[in-house]
Amino acid sequence: MIANILKVTRMISSCTLLATCIMLVSDCQAITKQMKKTSVISFKILLENPQIDIPKKDLKINLINEALYTVALQSAQNKLVFTAAGFFTIDYTMLYNMVATIIAYIVIIIQLTNTPSQ
C-alpha cells in the first residue's frame, strides 16, 4: 500500500517538474520572440516619424527619437538568449533533448528489468 503511494507521489512530482520545464521554456521562447519584434517595431516607428533638427523647438521629440533609435539598435545587435547559468540555452531544442534523454533512459531501464535470468 505504501509502495503504491510512493509510486504515485513520484509520478505526480515528475509530471509537475516536466510541466514546469515546459512552461519555463515556452515563456523564454515567447520573450525572445517579442524581443525580436521590438527591433522591427522601433525601426518602423522611426521611419514613420520625421526627424526634426530644430533642437530648441522640439527637444522632446528629438530625445524620444534618440532613445527609440538606441533601443532599436541595441535590440537588433544584442540577441536575447536565456541560459541556465551559461551552461546551455533554454529553448525548445533543450526541451526536446531532455525528453529524448528521458525516453532513452526509460527504454534502457525497461530492457534491463525484463531480461530473463539464467
MOPAC internal coordinates of N, CA, C and O (Angstrom, degrees):
PM7 1SCF
backbone

  N    0.0000 0     0.00 0     0.00 0    0    0    0
  C    1.4550 1     0.00 0     0.00 0    1    0    0
  C    1.5294 1   110.90 1     0.00 0    2    1    0
  O    1.2310 1   120.97 1   130.93 1    3    2    1
  N    1.3348 1   115.75 1   -49.07 1    3    2    1
  C    1.4630 1   119.77 1  -179.08 1    5    3    2
  C    1.5236 1   110.42 1   -67.66 1    6    5    3
  O    1.2310 1   120.62 1   145.39 1    7    6    5
  N    1.3419 1   116.43 1   -34.61 1    7    6    5
  C    1.4668 1   120.01 1   178.83 1    9    7    6
  C    1.5263 1   110.55 1   -63.63 1   10    9    7
  O    1.2310 1   120.53 1   141.01 1   11   10    9
  N    1.3278 1   116.59 1   -38.99 1   11   10    9
  C    1.4664 1   120.02 1   178.36 1   13   11   10
  C    1.5242 1   111.30 1   -66.44 1   14   13   11
  O    1.2310 1   120.67 1   141.33 1   15   14   13
  N    1.3109 1   116.33 1   -38.67 1   15   14   13
  C    1.4688 1   120.37 1   178.51 1   17   15   14
  C    1.5216 1   110.18 1   -64.47 1   18   17   15
  O    1.2310 1   120.58 1   139.28 1   19   18   17
  N    1.3347 1   116.50 1   -40.72 1   19   18   17
  C    1.4657 1   120.02 1   177.98 1   21   19   18
  C    1.5260 1   111.60 1   -64.97 1   22   21   19
  O    1.2310 1   120.19 1   141.13 1   23   22   21
  N    1.3324 1   117.24 1   -38.87 1   23   22   21
  C    1.4664 1   120.49 1   177.99 1   25   23   22
  C    1.5256 1   110.83 1   -63.80 1   26   25   23
  O    1.2310 1   120.83 1   136.44 1   27   26   25
  N    1.3256 1   116.01 1   -43.56 1   27   26   25
  C    1.4652 1   120.22 1   179.46 1   29   27   26
  C    1.5244 1   110.27 1   -65.29 1   30   29   27
  O    1.2310 1   120.32 1   139.41 1   31   30   29
  N    1.3206 1   116.99 1   -40.59 1   31   30   29
  C    1.4640 1   120.94 1   178.73 1   33   31   30
  C    1.5187 1   111.26 1   -63.28 1   34   33   31
  O    1.2310 1   120.38 1   137.21 1   35   34   33
  N    1.3254 1   116.88 1   -42.79 1   35   34   33
  C    1.4721 1   120.32 1   177.03 1   37   35   34
  C    1.5207 1   111.29 1   -63.00 1   38   37   35
  O    1.2310 1   120.61 1   138.76 1   39   38   37
  N    1.3269 1   116.44 1   -41.24 1   39   38   37
  C    1.4635 1   120.40 1  -179.50 1   41   39   38
  C    1.5235 1   110.36 1   -64.60 1   42   41   39
  O    1.2310 1   120.32 1   137.33 1   43   42   41
  N    1.3118 1   116.99 1   -42.67 1   43   42   41
  C    1.4653 1   120.67 1   179.56 1   45   43   42
  C    1.5206 1   110.87 1   -65.32 1   46   45   43
  O    1.2310 1   120.29 1   137.15 1   47   46   45
  N    1.3256 1   117.04 1   -42.85 1   47   46   45
  C    1.4690 1   119.00 1   179.69 1   49   47   46
  C    1.5221 1   111.32 1   -67.48 1   50   49   47
  O    1.2310 1   119.83 1   145.38 1   51   50   49
  N    1.3254 1   117.93 1   -34.62 1   51   50   49
  C    1.4661 1   120.79 1   176.97 1   53   51   50
  C    1.5249 1   110.86 1   -66.43 1   54   53   51
  O    1.2310 1   120.59 1   137.07 1   55   54   53
  N    1.3225 1   116.48 1   -42.93 1   55   54   53
  C    1.4692 1   120.09 1   178.25 1   57   55   54
  C    1.5250 1   110.95 1   -65.02 1   58   57   55
  O    1.2310 1   120.41 1   141.51 1   59   58   57
  N    1.3186 1   116.83 1   -38.49 1   59   58   57
  C    1.4630 1   120.68 1   177.88 1   61   59   58
  C    1.5211 1   110.86 1   -64.43 1   62   61   59
  O    1.2310 1   120.47 1   137.72 1   63   62   61
  N    1.3209 1   116.70 1   -42.28 1   63   62   61
  C    1.4627 1   120.98 1   178.20 1   65   63   62
  C    1.5221 1   111.11 1   -63.60 1   66   65   63
  O    1.2310 1   120.03 1   136.88 1   67   66   65
  N    1.3266 1   117.56 1   -43.12 1   67   66   65
  C    1.4614 1   121.11 1   178.68 1   69   67   66
  C    1.5259 1   110.99 1   -64.91 1   70   69   67
  O    1.2310 1   120.10 1   138.66 1   71   70   69
  N    1.3283 1   117.42 1   -41.34 1   71   70   69
  C    1.4648 1   120.43 1   178.15 1   73   71   70
  C    1.5230 1   111.12 1   -64.22 1   74   73   71
  O    1.2310 1   120.23 1   141.59 1   75   74   73
  N    1.3264 1   117.16 1   -38.41 1   75   74   73
  C    1.4634 1   121.06 1   177.14 1   77   75   74
  C    1.5224 1   110.88 1   -63.65 1   78   77   75
  O    1.2310 1   120.45 1   137.75 1   79   78   77
  N    1.3239 1   116.74 1   -42.25 1   79   78   77
  C    1.4756 1   120.46 1   177.87 1   81   79   78
  C    1.5231 1   111.01 1   -63.33 1   82   81   79
  O    1.2310 1   120.35 1   138.13 1   83   82   81
  N    1.3161 1   116.94 1   -41.87 1   83   82   81
  C    1.4665 1   120.38 1   179.47 1   85   83   82
  C    1.5226 1   110.60 1   -63.32 1   86   85   83
  O    1.2310 1   120.05 1   136.75 1   87   86   85
  N    1.3244 1   117.50 1   -43.25 1   87   86   85
  C    1.4670 1   120.26 1   178.74 1   89   87   86
  C    1.5211 1   111.35 1   -65.07 1   90   89   87
  O    1.2310 1   120.16 1   139.04 1   91   90   89
  N    1.3203 1   117.30 1   -40.96 1   91   90   89
  C    1.4618 1   121.50 1   179.19 1   93   91   90
  C    1.5200 1   110.95 1   -62.19 1   94   93   91
  O    1.2310 1   120.43 1   133.51 1   95   94   93
  N    1.3200 1   116.78 1   -46.49 1   95   94   93
  C    1.4656 1   120.70 1  -179.01 1   97   95   94
  C    1.5203 1   110.73 1   -65.82 1   98   97   95
  O    1.2310 1   120.02 1   137.61 1   99   98   97
  N    1.3221 1   117.56 1   -42.39 1   99   98   97
  C    1.4662 1   118.99 1  -179.19 1  101   99   98
  C    1.5251 1   111.41 1   -66.67 1  102  101   99
  O    1.2310 1   120.05 1   143.83 1  103  102  101
  N    1.3283 1   117.51 1   -36.17 1  103  102  101
  C    1.4667 1   120.16 1   176.30 1  105  103  102
  C    1.5243 1   111.31 1   -66.29 1  106  105  103
  O    1.2310 1   120.23 1   137.19 1  107  106  105
  N    1.3207 1   117.16 1   -42.81 1  107  106  105
  C    1.4736 1   120.36 1   178.39 1  109  107  106
  C    1.5229 1   110.78 1   -62.75 1  110  109  107
  O    1.2310 1   120.30 1   138.65 1  111  110  109
  N    1.3320 1   117.04 1   -41.35 1  111  110  109
  C    1.4653 1   120.16 1   178.59 1  113  111  110
  C    1.5279 1   111.17 1   -65.85 1  114  113  111
  O    1.2310 1   120.04 1   140.64 1  115  114  113
  N    1.3288 1   117.54 1   -39.36 1  115  114  113
  C    1.4622 1   120.47 1   179.72 1  117  115  114
  C    1.5258 1   111.17 1   -65.92 1  118  117  115
  O    1.2310 1   120.30 1   139.33 1  119  118  117
  N    1.3220 1   117.03 1   -40.67 1  119  118  117
  C    1.4660 1   120.43 1   178.61 1  121  119  118
  C    1.5214 1   110.45 1   -65.72 1  122  121  119
  O    1.2310 1   120.10 1   138.39 1  123  122  121
  N    1.3276 1   117.41 1   -41.61 1  123  122  121
  C    1.4643 1   121.09 1   178.43 1  125  123  122
  C    1.5256 1   110.79 1   -63.00 1  126  125  123
  O    1.2310 1   120.47 1   139.47 1  127  126  125
  N    1.3189 1   116.71 1   -40.53 1  127  126  125
  C    1.4691 1   120.94 1   178.70 1  129  127  126
  C    1.5287 1   111.02 1   -64.38 1  130  129  127
  O    1.2310 1   120.27 1   137.65 1  131  130  129
  N    1.3233 1   117.10 1   -42.35 1  131  130  129
  C    1.4629 1   120.44 1   178.60 1  133  131  130
  C    1.5249 1   111.46 1   -66.62 1  134  133  131
  O    1.2310 1   120.18 1   145.27 1  135  134  133
  N    1.3218 1   117.26 1   -34.73 1  135  134  133
  C    1.4635 1   120.42 1   178.55 1  137  135  134
  C    1.5223 1   110.81 1   -65.34 1  138  137  135
  O    1.2310 1   120.57 1   142.71 1  139  138  137
  N    1.3318 1   116.52 1   -37.29 1  139  138  137
  C    1.4632 1   119.59 1   176.82 1  141  139  138
  C    1.5271 1   110.56 1   -65.53 1  142  141  139
  O    1.2310 1   120.60 1   143.85 1  143  142  141
  N    1.3339 1   116.46 1   -36.15 1  143  142  141
  C    1.4640 1   120.09 1   178.49 1  145  143  142
  C    1.5239 1   111.69 1   -69.43 1  146  145  143
  O    1.2310 1   120.10 1   150.35 1  147  146  145
  N    1.3291 1   117.42 1   -29.65 1  147  146  145
  C    1.4613 1   121.75 1  -177.97 1  149  147  146
  C    1.5149 1   111.39 1   -59.01 1  150  149  147
  O    1.2310 1   120.39 1   136.61 1  151  150  149
  N    1.3098 1   116.86 1   -43.39 1  151  150  149
  C    1.4578 1   121.12 1  -179.89 1  153  151  150
  C    1.5249 1   110.87 1   -62.47 1  154  153  151
  O    1.2310 1   120.44 1   133.10 1  155  154  153
  N    1.3124 1   116.77 1   -46.90 1  155  154  153
  C    1.4700 1   121.05 1  -178.61 1  157  155  154
  C    1.5237 1   110.74 1   -63.79 1  158  157  155
  O    1.2310 1   120.26 1   135.40 1  159  158  157
  N    1.3128 1   117.11 1   -44.60 1  159  158  157
  C    1.4673 1   121.01 1  -179.37 1  161  159  158
  C    1.5246 1   110.80 1   -64.91 1  162  161  159
  O    1.2310 1   120.34 1   139.60 1  163  162  161
  N    1.3298 1   116.96 1   -40.40 1  163  162  161
  C    1.4721 1   120.21 1   179.54 1  165  163  162
  C    1.5191 1   111.19 1   -62.75 1  166  165  163
  O    1.2310 1   120.29 1   135.82 1  167  166  165
  N    1.3210 1   117.06 1   -44.18 1  167  166  165
  C    1.4634 1   119.82 1   178.99 1  169  167  166
  C    1.5309 1   111.57 1   -66.81 1  170  169  167
  O    1.2310 1   119.96 1   144.04 1  171  170  169
  N    1.3354 1   117.69 1   -35.96 1  171  170  169
  C    1.4686 1   120.10 1   176.81 1  173  171  170
  C    1.5233 1   110.94 1   -63.47 1  174  173  171
  O    1.2310 1   120.36 1   137.72 1  175  174  173
  N    1.3175 1   116.91 1   -42.28 1  175  174  173
  C    1.4701 1   120.40 1   178.62 1  177  175  174
  C    1.5203 1   110.24 1   -63.67 1  178  177  175
  O    1.2310 1   120.56 1   138.41 1  179  178  177
  N    1.3284 1   116.53 1   -41.59 1  179  178  177
  C    1.4691 1   119.85 1   179.10 1  181  179  178
  C    1.5225 1   111.66 1   -64.30 1  182  181  179
  O    1.2310 1   120.17 1   143.46 1  183  182  181
  N    1.3215 1   117.28 1   -36.54 1  183  182  181
  C    1.4626 1   119.84 1   179.37 1  185  183  182
  C    1.5256 1   112.00 1   -71.99 1  186  185  183
  O    1.2310 1   120.40 1   147.48 1  187  186  185
  N    1.3219 1   116.84 1   -32.52 1  187  186  185
  C    1.4611 1   120.31 1  -179.73 1  189  187  186
  C    1.5240 1   112.18 1   -76.04 1  190  189  187
  O    1.2310 1   119.89 1   147.87 1  191  190  189
  N    1.3235 1   117.82 1   -32.13 1  191  190  189
  C    1.4632 1   121.11 1  -179.59 1  193  191  190
  C    1.5207 1   109.88 1   -89.90 1  194  193  191
  O    1.2310 1   120.34 1   -50.30 1  195  194  193
  N    1.3095 1   116.96 1   129.70 1  195  194  193
  C    1.4691 1   118.70 1   178.32 1  197  195  194
  C    1.5239 1   111.09 1   -70.81 1  198  197  195
  O    1.2310 1   121.12 1   -34.92 1  199  198  197
  N    1.3162 1   115.46 1   145.08 1  199  198  197
  C    1.4600 1   120.66 1   177.00 1  201  199  198
  C    1.5226 1   108.92 1   -78.81 1  202  201  199
  O    1.2310 1   120.65 1   -52.95 1  203  202  201
  N    1.3005 1   116.36 1   127.05 1  203  202  201
  C    1.4623 1   121.30 1  -178.43 1  205  203  202
  C    1.5197 1   108.13 1  -106.86 1  206  205  203
  O    1.2310 1   120.21 1   -52.81 1  207  206  205
  N    1.3186 1   117.21 1   127.19 1  207  206  205
  C    1.4591 1   121.52 1  -176.69 1  209  207  206
  C    1.5233 1   112.78 1  -104.44 1  210  209  207
  O    1.2310 1   119.62 1  -165.17 1  211  210  209
  N    1.2978 1   118.32 1    14.83 1  211  210  209
  C    1.4600 1   121.15 1   178.31 1  213  211  210
  C    1.5243 1   106.78 1   -95.47 1  214  213  211
  O    1.2310 1   119.58 1   -79.40 1  215  214  213
  N    1.3270 1   118.41 1   100.60 1  215  214  213
  C    1.4568 1   119.95 1  -171.36 1  217  215  214
  C    1.5179 1   114.63 1   -67.06 1  218  217  215
  O    1.2310 1   119.32 1   144.04 1  219  218  217
  N    1.3236 1   118.90 1   -35.96 1  219  218  217
  C    1.4633 1   119.44 1  -174.67 1  221  219  218
  C    1.5237 1   111.93 1   -80.88 1  222  221  219
  O    1.2310 1   120.48 1   145.48 1  223  222  221
  N    1.3191 1   116.69 1   -34.52 1  223  222  221
  C    1.4531 1   119.78 1  -173.42 1  225  223  222
  C    1.5386 1   111.89 1   -74.67 1  226  225  223
  O    1.2310 1   120.62 1   131.78 1  227  226  225
  N    1.3174 1   116.43 1   -48.22 1  227  226  225
  C    1.4615 1   119.82 1  -175.78 1  229  227  226
  C    1.5261 1   110.53 1  -123.31 1  230  229  227
  O    1.2310 1   121.04 1  -119.31 1  231  230  229
  N    1.3021 1   115.61 1    60.69 1  231  230  229
  C    1.4607 1   121.04 1  -177.96 1  233  231  230
  C    1.5289 1   111.33 1   -65.72 1  234  233  231
  O    1.2310 1   120.64 1   141.58 1  235  234  233
  N    1.3342 1   116.37 1   -38.42 1  235  234  233
  C    1.4611 1   119.64 1  -179.46 1  237  235  234
  C    1.5256 1   111.29 1   -63.80 1  238  237  235
  O    1.2310 1   120.61 1   137.79 1  239  238  237
  N    1.3254 1   116.43 1   -42.21 1  239  238  237
  C    1.4644 1   120.16 1  -179.74 1  241  239  238
  C    1.5201 1   110.22 1   -64.51 1  242  241  239
  O    1.2310 1   120.36 1   138.57 1  243  242  241
  N    1.3297 1   116.93 1   -41.43 1  243  242  241
  C    1.4627 1   120.08 1   178.25 1  245  243  242
  C    1.5263 1   111.35 1   -63.61 1  246  245  243
  O    1.2310 1   120.48 1   138.53 1  247  246  245
  N    1.3326 1   116.68 1   -41.47 1  247  246  245
  C    1.4635 1   119.78 1   178.94 1  249  247  246
  C    1.5270 1   111.48 1   -65.21 1  250  249  247
  O    1.2310 1   120.98 1   139.78 1  251  250  249
  N    1.3226 1   115.73 1   -40.22 1  251  250  249
  C    1.4659 1   119.88 1   178.40 1  253  251  250
  C    1.5225 1   110.30 1   -64.92 1  254  253  251
  O    1.2310 1   120.43 1   136.29 1  255  254  253
  N    1.3354 1   116.79 1   -43.71 1  255  254  253
  C    1.4646 1   120.02 1   179.06 1  257  255  254
  C    1.5261 1   111.61 1   -63.44 1  258  257  255
  O    1.2310 1   120.15 1   140.02 1  259  258  257
  N    1.3246 1   117.32 1   -39.98 1  259  258  257
  C    1.4653 1   120.20 1   178.53 1  261  259  258
  C    1.5262 1   110.95 1   -65.42 1  262  261  259
  O    1.2310 1   120.87 1   137.14 1  263  262  261
  N    1.3237 1   115.94 1   -42.86 1  263  262  261
  C    1.4660 1   119.49 1   179.26 1  265  263  262
  C    1.5262 1   111.07 1   -65.27 1  266  265  263
  O    1.2310 1   120.78 1   138.93 1  267  266  265
  N    1.3260 1   116.11 1   -41.07 1  267  266  265
  C    1.4554 1   120.48 1   178.97 1  269  267  266
  C    1.5266 1   111.15 1   -65.55 1  270  269  267
  O    1.2310 1   120.74 1   140.98 1  271  270  269
  N    1.3201 1   116.19 1   -39.02 1  271  270  269
  C    1.4626 1   120.88 1   177.65 1  273  271  270
  C    1.5323 1   110.53 1   -64.36 1  274  273  271
  O    1.2310 1   120.68 1   139.05 1  275  274  273
  N    1.3244 1   116.31 1   -40.95 1  275  274  273
  C    1.4663 1   120.55 1   178.28 1  277  275  274
  C    1.5237 1   110.93 1   -63.86 1  278  277  275
  O    1.2310 1   120.48 1   136.03 1  279  278  277
  N    1.3250 1   116.69 1   -43.97 1  279  278  277
  C    1.4642 1   120.80 1   178.36 1  281  279  278
  C    1.5228 1   110.54 1   -62.99 1  282  281  279
  O    1.2310 1   120.63 1   137.48 1  283  282  281
  N    1.3340 1   116.41 1   -42.52 1  283  282  281
  C    1.4607 1   120.27 1  -179.53 1  285  283  282
  C    1.5227 1   111.20 1   -62.82 1  286  285  283
  O    1.2310 1   120.49 1   135.91 1  287  286  285
  N    1.3254 1   116.67 1   -44.09 1  287  286  285
  C    1.4676 1   119.69 1   179.74 1  289  287  286
  C    1.5258 1   111.80 1   -66.25 1  290  289  287
  O    1.2310 1   120.65 1   135.54 1  291  290  289
  N    1.3179 1   116.36 1   -44.46 1  291  290  289
  C    1.4670 1   118.96 1  -178.82 1  293  291  290
  C    1.5246 1   111.87 1   -65.08 1  294  293  291
  O    1.2310 1   120.49 1   139.43 1  295  294  293
  N    1.3184 1   116.68 1   -40.57 1  295  294  293
  C    1.4601 1   118.46 1  -179.50 1  297  295  294
  C    1.5230 1   111.81 1   -72.88 1  298  297  295
  O    1.2310 1   119.92 1   154.88 1  299  298  297
  N    1.3353 1   117.75 1   -25.12 1  299  298  297
  C    1.4607 1   119.99 1   177.30 1  301  299  298
  C    1.5280 1   111.50 1   -78.99 1  302  301  299
  O    1.2310 1   120.27 1   142.97 1  303  302  301
  N    1.3206 1   117.08 1   -37.03 1  303  302  301
  C    1.4635 1   120.46 1  -175.29 1  305  303  302
  C    1.5209 1   113.40 1   -88.12 1  306  305  303
  O    1.2310 1   119.94 1   144.80 1  307  306  305
  N    1.3052 1   117.72 1   -35.20 1  307  306  305
  C    1.4668 1   121.10 1  -178.09 1  309  307  306
  C    1.5223 1   109.22 1   -99.07 1  310  309  307
  O    1.2310 1   120.61 1   -77.72 1  311  310  309
  N    1.3080 1   116.43 1   102.28 1  311  310  309
  C    1.4599 1   120.81 1   179.72 1  313  311  310
  C    1.5251 1   109.82 1   -73.99 1  314  313  311
  O    1.2310 1   121.05 1   -46.01 1  315  314  313
  N    1.3062 1   115.60 1   133.99 1  315  314  313
  C    1.4570 1   121.49 1  -179.55 1  317  315  314
  C    1.5240 1   109.01 1   -84.13 1  318  317  315
  O    1.2310 1   120.75 1   -58.63 1  319  318  317
  N    1.3276 1   116.17 1   121.37 1  319  318  317
  C    1.4583 1   121.77 1   179.45 1  321  319  318
  C    1.5233 1   107.99 1  -133.99 1  322  321  319
  O    1.2310 1   120.84 1   -53.22 1  323  322  321
  N    1.3160 1   116.00 1   126.78 1  323  322  321
  C    1.4575 1   120.70 1   175.88 1  325  323  322
  C    1.5247 1   108.50 1   -91.17 1  326  325  323
  O    1.2310 1   121.01 1   -49.07 1  327  326  325
  N    1.3248 1   115.68 1   130.93 1  327  326  325
  C    1.4580 1   120.07 1   178.81 1  329  327  326
  C    1.5219 1   109.98 1  -128.75 1  330  329  327
  O    1.2310 1   121.53 1   -18.26 1  331  330  329
  N    1.3066 1   114.68 1   161.74 1  331  330  329
  C    1.4632 1   121.27 1   174.38 1  333  331  330
  C    1.5202 1   107.17 1   -97.71 1  334  333  331
  O    1.2310 1   120.89 1   -90.65 1  335  334  333
  N    1.3249 1   115.91 1    89.35 1  335  334  333
  C    1.4666 1   124.01 1  -179.32 1  337  335  334
  C    1.5205 1   111.60 1    56.32 1  338  337  335
  O    1.2310 1   120.26 1  -150.21 1  339  338  337
  N    1.3306 1   117.11 1    29.79 1  339  338  337
  C    1.4521 1   121.40 1   177.69 1  341  339  338
  C    1.5213 1   114.32 1    80.67 1  342  341  339
  O    1.2310 1   119.24 1  -179.86 1  343  342  341
  N    1.3190 1   119.05 1     0.14 1  343  342  341
  C    1.4605 1   121.23 1  -177.87 1  345  343  342
  C    1.5269 1   112.24 1   -79.59 1  346  345  343
  O    1.2310 1   120.05 1   135.81 1  347  346  345
  N    1.3228 1   117.52 1   -44.19 1  347  346  345
  C    1.4629 1   120.99 1   179.24 1  349  347  346
  C    1.5197 1   108.35 1  -153.83 1  350  349  347
  O    1.2310 1   121.27 1   -23.08 1  351  350  349
  N    1.3323 1   115.18 1   156.92 1  351  350  349
  C    1.4593 1   119.85 1  -179.43 1  353  351  350
  C    1.5272 1   109.26 1   -80.85 1  354  353  351
  O    1.2310 1   121.95 1   -32.37 1  355  354  353
  N    1.3254 1   113.88 1   147.63 1  355  354  353
  C    1.4599 1   120.05 1   178.12 1  357  355  354
  C    1.5218 1   107.16 1   -99.03 1  358  357  355
  O    1.2310 1   121.49 1   -77.15 1  359  358  357
  N    1.3319 1   114.75 1   102.85 1  359  358  357
  C    1.4582 1   121.21 1   178.30 1  361  359  358
  C    1.5314 1   108.14 1  -152.90 1  362  361  359
  O    1.2310 1   121.08 1     4.25 1  363  362  361
  N    1.3365 1   115.54 1  -175.75 1  363  362  361
  C    1.4577 1   118.87 1  -177.42 1  365  363  362
  C    1.5283 1   112.25 1   -65.15 1  366  365  363
  O    1.2310 1   119.79 1   150.84 1  367  366  365
  N    1.3214 1   118.00 1   -29.16 1  367  366  365
  C    1.4580 1   120.40 1   177.35 1  369  367  366
  C    1.5249 1   110.58 1   -61.97 1  370  369  367
  O    1.2310 1   120.59 1   138.09 1  371  370  369
  N    1.3225 1   116.47 1   -41.91 1  371  370  369
  C    1.4604 1   120.38 1   177.47 1  373  371  370
  C    1.5273 1   110.62 1   -62.61 1  374  373  371
  O    1.2310 1   120.59 1   139.59 1  375  374  373
  N    1.3264 1   116.48 1   -40.41 1  375  374  373
  C    1.4609 1   120.39 1  -179.97 1  377  375  374
  C    1.5296 1   110.86 1   -65.50 1  378  377  375
  O    1.2310 1   120.25 1   136.29 1  379  378  377
  N    1.3452 1   117.12 1   -43.71 1  379  378  377
  C    1.4640 1   120.63 1   178.28 1  381  379  378
  C    1.5266 1   110.79 1   -61.87 1  382  381  379
  O    1.2310 1   120.32 1   137.05 1  383  382  381
  N    1.3295 1   116.99 1   -42.95 1  383  382  381
  C    1.4650 1   120.42 1   179.05 1  385  383  382
  C    1.5258 1   111.41 1   -64.26 1  386  385  383
  O    1.2310 1   120.66 1   142.14 1  387  386  385
  N    1.3248 1   116.34 1   -37.86 1  387  386  385
  C    1.4583 1   120.39 1   179.57 1  389  387  386
  C    1.5324 1   110.68 1   -65.61 1  390  389  387
  O    1.2310 1   120.35 1   134.86 1  391  390  389
  N    1.3288 1   116.94 1   -45.14 1  391  390  389
  C    1.4656 1   120.86 1   179.73 1  393  391  390
  C    1.5267 1   110.36 1   -65.66 1  394  393  391
  O    1.2310 1   120.08 1   139.40 1  395  394  393
  N    1.3331 1   117.45 1   -40.60 1  395  394  393
  C    1.4657 1   120.57 1   178.81 1  397  395  394
  C    1.5264 1   111.24 1   -63.40 1  398  397  395
  O    1.2310 1   120.31 1   140.91 1  399  398  397
  N    1.3150 1   117.01 1   -39.09 1  399  398  397
  C    1.4652 1   120.65 1   178.16 1  401  399  398
  C    1.5224 1   111.03 1   -66.34 1  402  401  399
  O    1.2310 1   120.42 1   138.04 1  403  402  401
  N    1.3221 1   116.80 1   -41.96 1  403  402  401
  C    1.4664 1   120.53 1   178.78 1  405  403  402
  C    1.5243 1   110.36 1   -62.22 1  406  405  403
  O    1.2310 1   120.44 1   136.00 1  407  406  405
  N    1.3287 1   116.76 1   -44.00 1  407  406  405
  C    1.4686 1   120.53 1   179.75 1  409  407  406
  C    1.5219 1   110.64 1   -64.39 1  410  409  407
  O    1.2310 1   120.26 1   139.28 1  411  410  409
  N    1.3279 1   117.12 1   -40.72 1  411  410  409
  C    1.4636 1   120.12 1   178.66 1  413  411  410
  C    1.5256 1   111.08 1   -62.29 1  414  413  411
  O    1.2310 1   120.10 1   137.50 1  415  414  413
  N    1.3276 1   117.41 1   -42.50 1  415  414  413
  C    1.4650 1   120.27 1   178.19 1  417  415  414
  C    1.5236 1   111.32 1   -65.27 1  418  417  415
  O    1.2310 1   120.16 1   140.99 1  419  418  417
  N    1.3132 1   117.30 1   -39.01 1  419  418  417
  C    1.4671 1   120.33 1   178.93 1  421  419  418
  C    1.5201 1   110.50 1   -64.04 1  422  421  419
  O    1.2310 1   120.38 1   137.65 1  423  422  421
  N    1.3359 1   116.87 1   -42.35 1  423  422  421
  C    1.4678 1   120.58 1   178.79 1  425  423  422
  C    1.5268 1   110.52 1   -62.60 1  426  425  423
  O    1.2310 1   120.36 1   136.47 1  427  426  425
  N    1.3237 1   116.92 1   -43.53 1  427  426  425
  C    1.4690 1   120.45 1   179.46 1  429  427  426
  C    1.5242 1   110.75 1   -63.63 1  430  429  427
  O    1.2310 1   120.15 1   137.28 1  431  430  429
  N    1.3228 1   117.31 1   -42.72 1  431  430  429
  C    1.4702 1   120.44 1   179.55 1  433  431  430
  C    1.5211 1   110.96 1   -64.05 1  434  433  431
  O    1.2310 1   120.19 1   139.03 1  435  434  433
  N    1.3318 1   117.25 1   -40.97 1  435  434  433
  C    1.4677 1   120.44 1   178.74 1  437  435  434
  C    1.5207 1   110.40 1   -64.14 1  438  437  435
  O    1.2310 1   120.29 1   138.38 1  439  438  437
  N    1.3307 1   117.04 1   -41.62 1  439  438  437
  C    1.4623 1   119.97 1   179.45 1  441  439  438
  C    1.5272 1   111.53 1   -65.58 1  442  441  439
  O    1.2310 1   120.34 1   141.34 1  443  442  441
  N    1.3198 1   116.95 1   -38.66 1  443  442  441
  C    1.4634 1   119.29 1  -179.07 1  445  443  442
  C    1.5252 1   112.54 1   -73.45 1  446  445  443
  O    1.2310 1   119.94 1   149.02 1  447  446  445
  N    1.3142 1   117.72 1   -30.98 1  447  446  445
  C    1.4669 1   119.61 1  -179.80 1  449  447  446
  C    1.5232 1   112.06 1   -80.92 1  450  449  447
  O    1.2310 1   119.62 1   159.02 1  451  450  449
  N    1.3217 1   118.34 1   -20.98 1  451  450  449
  C    1.4620 1   121.37 1  -178.53 1  453  451  450
  C    1.5243 1   112.96 1   -98.04 1  454  453  451
  O    1.2310 1   119.58 1  -170.26 1  455  454  453
  N    1.3081 1   118.40 1     9.74 1  455  454  453
  C    1.4641 1   119.61 1   178.77 1  457  455  454
  C    1.5233 1   109.10 1   -73.88 1  458  457  455
  O    1.2310 1   120.70 1   -44.37 1  459  458  457
  N    1.3307 1   116.26 1   135.63 1  459  458  457
  C    1.4729 1   118.26 1   179.44 1  461  459  458
  C    1.5271 1   110.40 1   -72.27 1  462  461  459
  O    1.2310 1   121.16 1   -42.69 1  463  462  461
  N    1.2936 1   115.39 1   137.31 1  463  462  461
  C    1.4695 1   119.40 1   179.80 1  465  463  462
  C    1.5220 1   109.44 1   -84.81 1  466  465  463
  O    1.2310 1   120.78 1   -40.54 1  467  466  465
  N    1.3162 1   116.11 1   139.46 1  467  466  465
  C    1.4694 1   119.91 1  -177.50 1  469  467  466
  C    1.4923 1   111.91 1  -108.25 1  470  469  467
  O    1.2310 1   120.10 1   180.00 1  471  470  469

